[in-house]
Amino acid sequence: MIEILLQAERTLATGRLDEAERLYRQAADADPRNSIAVVGLARIALERGDEPEAYRQGRRALEIDPENVAAQRLTQRLEEVYAYRGESIEALAGAVAPEPPTANVTSPEAGSPSGAEASPAPSSASSPAVAPPQPRGFVDRLFRRSRP
């Protein structure tokens, strides 16, 4: 098990998120009480900019092991960031369910939480081209700062 976690950590450090996620999931599936693997999944979600999923996985890791310092720091930091932004952590706290959402998503008209996350309709072809986002560091993503 430790070999899988070490390999996952190395692949995450080199930016191979898909491979790292596969390895962390393999470890978490083999041992559902492995909070280290779950924190790894949270870190991957954070790298991808999916803060709700990162928070959800961090809380899941704390449910498994309340003494996991990495999970404590990750969830606490996300809570601080949301407070700094003036946003409610309840948006993330509502996403703490340990099970991922099912594929049966209700329509936005039904007022479901998934409707709030639905992507906007594609813009018309006459819209000006938008430059792709520039890579940002961990702190920039947390504080939603943009870099030139």
Disulfide bonds with the S-S distance in Angstrom:
none
